[in-house]
Each structure stands twice: as C-alpha cells, then as structure tokens.
Amino acid sequence: MEKRRRVINVNLIQELSLLGCKILKDEPLCKHSSFKIGGNADFFIEIPNEKALFCCLENIFSYRYMILGGGSNVLFSDNGYRGIIITLTGEFKNIEVCQKEILAGAGASVQQVLNVALKNGLVGLECVAGVPGTVGAAVYGNAGSKNMWIGSFVESVEVYKDAKKRCLNKDQINFNYRKSSLESCVITRVKFLLKKDTKNDSLSLIYTNTHNRLLSQPLDMSNAGSIFKNPIGYSAGKLIEEANLKGFQIGGAKISDKHGNFIVNTGQATSKDVLTLINLMKETIKLKFDIAFETEVKIVNDK
Ligand SMILES: Cc1cc2nc3c(=O)[nH]c(=O)nc-3n(C[C@H](O)[C@H](O)[C@H](O)COP(=O)(O)OP(=O)(O)OC[C@H]3O[C@@H](n4cnc5c(N)ncnc54)[C@H](O)[C@@H]3O)c2cc1C
C-alpha cells in the first residue's frame, strides 16, 4: 500500500482552498521552528476551521502528515519533510471563559490562555508561565514546570482520531511527565477547569518563574527548550554541566553556556549538527554516570 505519496490531489487542494485553508508548497520549515532549522515540507496547510480540518483529515490519511503547533519543541531534518504539515489557525485560536472553565482552541497560544485566566481571576496554569507554543501541543506533551503540569487542569479534550471526532473526559487521558496518552490524536479544543484566585499570589509566582527563566535560559538565541527529559531523581542540565559539556560546539550547534540542557543555534546550525551533539551528550552521560537520556525535543525525520 502506498503510504508516502508526495503530491496532493488537485481536487483536494481546491476543496481545502475553498474551505479557507492556506496551502503552501515547498515551505521552509526553518520558518516554523524556534530552532530555525529545517528544509522544505512538501506541503504546509494552515487550517482555519473544523469543516476544513475534517475534510483534510478524511482525505490525507494515506499521506504522511504531522500536526505542528508553534514549533518550539521540534527539530526538523535538513532535508525537510516528505509529506504534509498541518497547523491550526482561525477559530482554533479562540478562547472562551465560562465561570471557572476556559475552553481554548488547540491553536491558541498557551501564554494567551494564561493571560485570559489571570484577567478572569482564575489560577492553576502558572506552571506554564513562559512556556512558548500552543494549547494543543502543551496538552499533548503535558508541558509544565518541575512539579506541576498542564494536564492537572484539563477537564476534557476534543480530538480527531482516525478522522473521527471524539471528546475525551479527563478520566480517559493519562498524563505523565512530559507525555500524555493523546499520541496519534489531533487535539482541536481543550477545556480547562481552574480555581478562583483567593490569595492573589499568582502574579508574583509568574513573575518569579519568568525571572528565573531569564536568568537560567538562553532566551536570546534560537533553541527548542530542554533537549532531554530529566531522568528520575536527576536534573539533565546539572548532569551535562558536571560532565563539563557546557559550551561544547559542533558546527553551528552549541550546548548553551547558560543551561546545560539547552542547545542553541549560533546562526548556521544544521539538524545534523544538533543530532551529532545530542548523540555525544547521550554517550558521555551514559559513560560517566550510567544514565540513559531520553530526548524531550521531538526529532522529525524527513521521511
Ligand atoms: C525557550 C523555551 C522554553 C521552554 N520551556 C518549557 C518548559 O518550561 N516546560 C515545558 O514543558 N516545555 C518547555 N518548552 C518546550 C515547548 O515550548 C513545549 O513543549 C510546548 O508545549 C510546545 O508547543 P508548540 O506549540 O511549539 O509545539 P510544537 O513544537 O509545534 O509541537 C510539539 C509536538 O506537539 C505535537 N502537536 C502540536 N499540536 C498538536 C495538536 N493540536 N494535537 C496533537 N499534537 C500536537 C506535534 O506534532 C509535536 O509532536 C520550552 C521551549 C522553549 C523554546
């Protein structure tokens, strides 16, 4: 069965265009990744509404595709992506508040949702203060800080799975450290249940978190956040620092001087540079501490 066709049917392109989609051919992925790395995707489709999403998912199942949010947790290949990248815009960026609930489209920015929550006196999402990217990706990857994660505030999630729409209640979803059971789902909307702020200390918590990020993370350089998950009982960044790897560079990819678990693009880094550095870090840590690192950043192969 042919699963990897590279050209989308012209009729489908026309249909999706009529439904409001923007379809880009040979789109450079470096424009859509916070690492600023990646070759061209065969097709890049911006989907603004549910009807278009349904049409797209119903028709592209035989193609290789992936859903992209803000691109702050991905490493694309230098050879790009043979297939279709889809991203949610338009109505998928809407945010509604109803008492202690927030209904957010998967394409909405997490920081916008946090702002809306604060304006409405709702707390809980401080754990994602400063986390770039979209609601869909944050819930998919259970984004958060050390001890708190976004999944704890999810009430229900609307998804497409195998082109069928479902609404999953929180009891039907597992959230663990930087992962959820929502793999192979396209998340479209998330309902959060928050708490009314009674102590009014939410803003100072956000301020402290943001300030700590500024001090400890290389926010002035292109990067994709933490490269590795923290192994149980350890900090990946500290282990990398103890292995004297901070500042080590391969090609244009460098282990940040500020934070051991960040790789920065010094300007001309390729995906190959980053992957070589990741392997070196993994091997060194295994050799020195007998600890196996697992990548947090999503490595997206070209085919
Ligand atoms: C400076 C910096 C700091 C960061 N700090 C943190 C932090 O403190 N905590 C933390 O957890 N993360 C952190 N990150 C990582 C990143 O911001 C999060 O993982 C974020 O949730 C990714 O969002 P995104 O929209 O950019 O996802 P993308 O990078 O676009 O995608 C990430 C993954 O989510 C999937 N995905 C995207 N949208 C959907 C959807 N609608 N349905 C299903 N799957 C989807 C993609 O297919 C991909 O596998 C940081 C990153 C940076 C650059």
Ligand as a Chemical Component Dictionary entry (heavy atoms), coordinates in Angstrom:
data_LIG
# 
_chem_comp.id                   LIG 
_chem_comp.type                 NON-POLYMER 
_chem_comp.pdbx_formal_charge   0 
_chem_comp.three_letter_code    LIG 
# 
loop_
_chem_comp_atom.comp_id 
_chem_comp_atom.atom_id 
_chem_comp_atom.alt_atom_id 
_chem_comp_atom.type_symbol 
_chem_comp_atom.charge 
_chem_comp_atom.model_Cartn_x 
_chem_comp_atom.model_Cartn_y 
_chem_comp_atom.model_Cartn_z 
_chem_comp_atom.pdbx_ordinal 
LIG C1  C1  C 0 12.794 28.760 25.492 1  
LIG C2  C2  C 0 11.914 27.553 25.680 2  
LIG C3  C3  C 0 11.496 27.198 26.952 3  
LIG C4  C4  C 0 10.680 26.083 27.146 4  
LIG N1  N1  N 0 10.283 25.770 28.412 5  
LIG C5  C5  C 0 9.466  24.711 28.601 6  
LIG C6  C6  C 0 9.001  24.384 29.926 7  
LIG O1  O1  O 0 9.320  25.037 30.907 8  
LIG N2  N2  N 0 8.181  23.321 30.064 9  
LIG C7  C7  C 0 7.791  22.563 29.001 10 
LIG O2  O2  O 0 7.036  21.604 29.190 11 
LIG N3  N3  N 0 8.228  22.840 27.753 12 
LIG C8  C8  C 0 9.045  23.889 27.522 13 
LIG N4  N4  N 0 9.488  24.182 26.254 14 
LIG C9  C9  C 0 9.144  23.284 25.134 15 
LIG C10 C10 C 0 7.898  23.705 24.331 16 
LIG O3  O3  O 0 7.628  25.075 24.457 17 
LIG C11 C11 C 0 6.660  22.924 24.788 18 
LIG O4  O4  O 0 6.882  21.559 24.562 19 
LIG C12 C12 C 0 5.406  23.375 24.051 20 
LIG O5  O5  O 0 4.277  22.767 24.617 21 
LIG C13 C13 C 0 5.455  23.058 22.552 22 
LIG O6  O6  O 0 4.429  23.798 21.915 23 
LIG P1  P1  P 0 4.419  24.062 20.357 24 
LIG O7  O7  O 0 3.075  24.553 20.003 25 
LIG O8  O8  O 0 5.547  24.921 19.965 26 
LIG O9  O9  O 0 4.607  22.573 19.808 27 
LIG P2  P2  P 0 5.344  22.042 18.529 28 
LIG O10 O10 O 0 6.822  22.182 18.742 29 
LIG O11 O11 O 0 4.792  22.651 17.311 30 
LIG O12 O12 O 0 4.955  20.506 18.560 31 
LIG C14 C14 C 0 5.382  19.669 19.620 32 
LIG C15 C15 C 0 4.664  18.331 19.500 33 
LIG O13 O13 O 0 3.261  18.524 19.733 34 
LIG C16 C16 C 0 2.513  17.940 18.679 35 
LIG N5  N5  N 0 1.306  18.759 18.485 36 
LIG C17 C17 C 0 1.255  20.077 18.181 37 
LIG N6  N6  N 0 -0.028 20.493 18.100 38 
LIG C18 C18 C 0 -0.797 19.397 18.335 39 
LIG C19 C19 C 0 -2.206 19.163 18.350 40 
LIG N7  N7  N 0 -3.091 20.147 18.121 41 
LIG N8  N8  N 0 -2.642 17.913 18.581 42 
LIG C20 C20 C 0 -1.770 16.910 18.810 43 
LIG N9  N9  N 0 -0.427 17.052 18.804 44 
LIG C21 C21 C 0 0.056  18.284 18.572 45 
LIG C22 C22 C 0 3.439  17.993 17.466 46 
LIG O14 O14 O 0 3.060  17.042 16.491 47 
LIG C23 C23 C 0 4.775  17.698 18.108 48 
LIG O15 O15 O 0 4.950  16.309 18.266 49 
LIG C24 C24 C 0 10.288 25.303 26.028 50 
LIG C25 C25 C 0 10.715 25.666 24.740 51 
LIG C26 C26 C 0 11.495 26.781 24.567 52 
LIG C27 C27 C 0 11.931 27.171 23.174 53 
# 
loop_
_chem_comp_bond.comp_id 
_chem_comp_bond.atom_id_1 
_chem_comp_bond.atom_id_2 
_chem_comp_bond.value_order 
_chem_comp_bond.pdbx_ordinal 
LIG C1  C2  SING 1  
LIG C2  C3  SING 2  
LIG C2  C26 DOUB 3  
LIG C3  C4  DOUB 4  
LIG C4  N1  SING 5  
LIG C4  C24 SING 6  
LIG N1  C5  DOUB 7  
LIG C5  C6  SING 8  
LIG C5  C8  SING 9  
LIG C6  O1  DOUB 10 
LIG C6  N2  SING 11 
LIG N2  C7  SING 12 
LIG C7  O2  DOUB 13 
LIG C7  N3  SING 14 
LIG N3  C8  DOUB 15 
LIG C8  N4  SING 16 
LIG N4  C9  SING 17 
LIG N4  C24 SING 18 
LIG C9  C10 SING 19 
LIG C10 O3  SING 20 
LIG C10 C11 SING 21 
LIG C11 O4  SING 22 
LIG C11 C12 SING 23 
LIG C12 O5  SING 24 
LIG C12 C13 SING 25 
LIG C13 O6  SING 26 
LIG O6  P1  SING 27 
LIG P1  O7  DOUB 28 
LIG P1  O8  SING 29 
LIG P1  O9  SING 30 
LIG O9  P2  SING 31 
LIG P2  O10 DOUB 32 
LIG P2  O11 SING 33 
LIG P2  O12 SING 34 
LIG O12 C14 SING 35 
LIG C14 C15 SING 36 
LIG C15 O13 SING 37 
LIG C15 C23 SING 38 
LIG O13 C16 SING 39 
LIG C16 N5  SING 40 
LIG C16 C22 SING 41 
LIG N5  C17 SING 42 
LIG N5  C21 SING 43 
LIG C17 N6  DOUB 44 
LIG N6  C18 SING 45 
LIG C18 C19 SING 46 
LIG C18 C21 DOUB 47 
LIG C19 N7  SING 48 
LIG C19 N8  DOUB 49 
LIG N8  C20 SING 50 
LIG C20 N9  DOUB 51 
LIG N9  C21 SING 52 
LIG C22 O14 SING 53 
LIG C22 C23 SING 54 
LIG C23 O15 SING 55 
LIG C24 C25 DOUB 56 
LIG C25 C26 SING 57 
LIG C26 C27 SING 58 
# 
